[in-house]
Amino acid sequence: MPAPQWFADLLAWKKASNQKVQSACGDSWAPNISDVDNMTSMRIAKDILDELGVTRKVDANSTEAKEESRGTALENAVANELEAQLPQRHPDVPWAVKRGEDVRKFQQYKHLAELRETLSQNPSLRVTLGTDYQIAPDVTIAVDTPGNPLHAVLSCKWTLRSDRAQNVRHEFNLLVRSRRGRTPHLVAITAEPLPSRLSSLTRGTGEIDAIYHVAFEEMQRAVQAHGALRHKKSEPSQLELWQEMTEQNRLKNYNDLADELTTY
């Protein structure tokens, strides 16, 4: 299945005048999911936008070009789509899809509210234990029954830079360590076009169930076209990283997410 139409609607070409953009894209317009300092990122992203028929151009300083606004738009789109899809897949479950909900509202993490109250009254404990227990994930999926169990947590990242990848790991590690009861499904959703950046999340100890790419099929064709070159003999190519992630089911197609959330 191709990427969702709402994703194509979020894409655009942004003005970026430097020699790398000219070489990778043929003009001074770069995809708004690409890193304008990385040739491979731009070439892969260009193929994705071309395949999806994206022609819209935006100013580099506009909202449509900024990572923060695109990230928020991605969260909204994912939440709205899953809110519609999950009842179709499993109508007997009272699904509750929310954005920015504090995890202390859910069954597995309600004890954190008591812990926060205790820490607020005891400075010594705050120093010893820290205060990093207020987590409001991008998107939560709960089951609206007594106790309000948390079924899944979705971290939506328009693209991945090293700080964003580490933020996802940190948040998910806290959710694993702090829970009382079943761990919710912990997944990341992104439009990042560079496999080496995707691999920063797929490799590790397993605090993340999987990453779902919103343009998986388009991305796969673009990586096959532009990712075979090795820049260093000691490092895998972008294509090799893509194959590693997909063959091990660490990187998946976003179009399969609703089915997998309701069947495993």
C-alpha positions in Angstrom: 0.0 0.0 0.0 1.2 3.5 -0.8 1.8 6.1 1.9 -1.4 7.7 3.4 -2.8 10.7 1.5 -2.6 12.8 4.6 1.2 12.2 4.7 1.6 13.4 1.1 -0.4 16.5 2.1 2.2 17.3 4.8 5.1 17.1 2.4 6.5 20.1 0.5 9.6 21.4 -1.1 11.5 24.0 0.9 13.8 26.7 -0.4 17.4 25.8 0.5 20.1 27.4 -1.5 23.4 25.5 -1.2 25.5 23.4 -3.6 24.4 20.1 -2.0 20.8 20.8 -2.6 21.5 21.7 -6.2 23.5 18.6 -6.8 21.0 16.2 -5.1 17.7 17.8 -6.2 18.6 19.6 -9.4 17.5 23.0 -8.2 17.3 25.0 -5.0 14.3 23.2 -3.5 14.8 20.4 -1.0 12.2 18.0 0.5 10.9 19.1 3.9 11.8 15.6 5.4 15.4 15.8 4.2 18.6 17.0 5.9 19.9 19.6 3.5 23.5 18.9 4.6 23.3 15.2 3.6 23.2 14.3 -0.1 21.8 10.8 0.4 19.0 12.0 2.7 17.9 14.5 0.0 18.1 12.0 -2.9 16.0 9.4 -1.0 13.5 12.1 0.1 13.3 13.5 -3.4 12.3 10.1 -4.8 9.6 9.8 -2.2 8.1 13.2 -2.9 8.3 12.6 -6.7 6.6 9.2 -6.4 3.8 10.8 -4.2 3.4 13.6 -6.7 4.3 16.4 -4.3 4.7 19.7 -6.1 3.9 22.2 -3.3 6.6 24.7 -2.5 7.0 26.6 0.8 9.3 29.3 2.1 12.1 28.0 4.3 10.8 30.2 7.2 7.2 29.1 6.8 5.3 26.8 9.2 5.2 24.0 6.6 9.0 23.9 6.5 9.6 23.8 10.3 10.2 20.4 12.0 8.1 21.3 15.0 4.9 22.1 13.1 5.3 19.0 10.9 5.8 16.9 14.0 2.6 18.2 15.5 0.7 17.6 12.3 2.1 14.0 12.2 0.8 13.4 15.7 -2.6 14.7 14.9 -2.9 12.7 11.7 -1.8 9.5 13.3 -4.2 9.9 16.3 -7.1 10.8 14.0 -6.5 7.8 11.7 -6.1 5.3 14.5 -9.2 6.6 16.3 -11.1 5.7 13.1 -9.3 2.5 12.3 -9.1 0.7 15.6 -12.9 0.3 16.1 -13.1 -1.1 12.6 -10.5 -3.7 13.4 -11.9 -4.6 16.8 -15.3 -3.1 17.4 -15.9 -4.8 20.8 -13.1 -2.9 22.4 -13.8 0.7 23.7 -10.6 2.3 22.4 -9.5 5.7 23.6 -6.9 7.5 21.5 -5.5 10.7 23.0 -2.6 13.1 22.4 -0.4 14.4 25.2 -2.1 12.4 28.0 -0.1 12.1 31.3 0.6 8.4 31.8 -0.4 8.7 35.5 -4.0 8.6 34.3 -3.6 5.0 33.2 -3.8 1.8 35.2 -0.1 0.8 35.0 1.2 4.2 36.1 -1.4 5.6 38.6 1.1 4.9 41.4 3.3 7.6 40.0 0.8 10.3 41.1 1.3 9.2 44.7 5.1 9.1 44.2 5.0 12.6 42.8 3.0 13.9 45.8 5.5 12.2 48.2 8.5 13.7 46.3 6.9 17.2 46.4 6.9 17.1 50.1 10.4 15.6 50.6 13.4 17.5 49.1 15.8 14.7 50.1 13.8 12.1 48.3 13.6 14.4 45.2 17.4 14.6 45.1 17.8 10.8 45.6 15.1 9.5 43.3 14.8 12.4 40.8 11.6 13.9 39.5 11.5 12.4 36.0 8.1 10.8 36.3 5.8 13.1 34.4 5.5 11.6 31.0 3.0 12.8 28.4 3.6 10.7 25.2 2.7 12.0 21.7 -0.2 9.6 21.3 -1.7 7.1 23.8 -4.1 4.3 23.1 -6.0 3.0 26.1 -9.0 0.7 26.7 -11.8 2.7 28.2 -12.8 0.3 30.9 -12.5 0.4 34.8 -8.8 1.0 35.6 -8.1 2.6 32.2 -5.3 0.2 31.1 -2.8 1.7 28.7 -2.6 -0.4 25.5 0.0 1.4 23.5 2.3 4.5 23.4 3.2 6.0 20.1 6.1 8.4 19.7 5.7 10.5 16.5 8.9 12.0 15.0 8.8 13.8 11.7 12.5 13.1 11.3 15.2 11.6 13.5 18.3 13.4 14.7 20.4 12.0 17.5 18.6 14.0 20.2 15.2 12.9 19.1 16.2 9.3 18.9 17.6 9.5 22.5 14.4 11.2 23.7 12.3 8.3 22.4 14.6 5.8 24.2 14.6 7.7 27.4 10.8 8.0 27.5 10.3 4.3 26.7 12.8 3.2 29.2 11.0 5.1 31.9 7.7 3.6 30.8 9.2 0.1 31.0 10.9 0.6 34.4 8.0 2.5 36.1 5.1 0.3 35.1 3.0 -1.9 37.4 1.5 -4.6 35.2 1.7 -5.2 31.5 4.0 -3.1 29.4 2.1 -1.2 26.8 3.1 -1.5 23.1 5.9 1.0 22.6 6.4 2.1 19.0 7.8 5.0 17.1 6.4 6.5 13.9 8.5 8.6 11.6 9.1 10.0 8.1 12.9 10.0 8.4 14.5 9.3 5.0 18.0 8.1 6.1 18.3 4.5 7.2 21.4 5.1 9.3 19.3 7.5 11.5 16.4 5.0 11.6 18.9 2.4 12.8 19.7 4.6 15.9 16.3 3.4 17.1 16.0 -0.1 15.7 19.3 -1.2 17.3 19.4 -1.6 21.1 18.1 -3.6 23.9 14.4 -3.7 22.8 12.7 -1.0 24.8 11.1 -0.1 21.4 8.8 -2.7 19.9 9.4 -1.4 16.3 9.5 1.7 14.2 6.8 2.3 11.6 7.7 4.4 8.5 4.8 6.3 7.0 6.2 6.0 3.5 7.6 2.5 3.8 7.1 1.3 0.2 8.3 4.5 -1.4 11.2 4.6 1.0 12.2 1.1 0.1 12.4 1.9 -3.6 14.3 5.1 -3.0 16.9 3.4 -0.8 17.4 0.7 -3.4 18.0 3.4 -5.9 20.4 5.6 -3.9 21.6 3.6 -0.9 24.0 0.9 -2.2 27.2 3.1 -2.1 29.5 2.6 0.9 31.1 5.8 2.0 33.5 3.9 4.4 34.5 0.2 4.0 34.1 -0.4 7.7 30.5 0.8 7.7 27.4 -0.7 6.1 25.7 1.1 3.3 22.2 2.7 3.7 20.7 -0.2 1.7 22.4 -2.8 4.0 21.0 -1.0 7.0 17.5 -0.9 5.5 17.7 -4.6 4.8 18.9 -5.4 8.3 16.0 -3.4 9.9 13.3 -4.7 7.7 14.4 -8.4 7.7 14.5 -8.4 11.5 11.1 -6.7 11.7 12.5 -3.8 13.5 11.3 -1.4 10.8 7.7 -1.8 9.5 5.1 -0.4 7.2 2.9 2.2 9.0 -0.1 0.9 7.0 0.1 -2.3 9.1 0.1 -0.6 12.5 -3.7 -0.7 13.2 -3.8 -4.4 12.4 -0.8 -5.2 14.6 -2.0 -3.1 17.5 -5.2 -5.1 17.6 -3.8 -8.6 17.0 -0.6 -8.9 19.0 
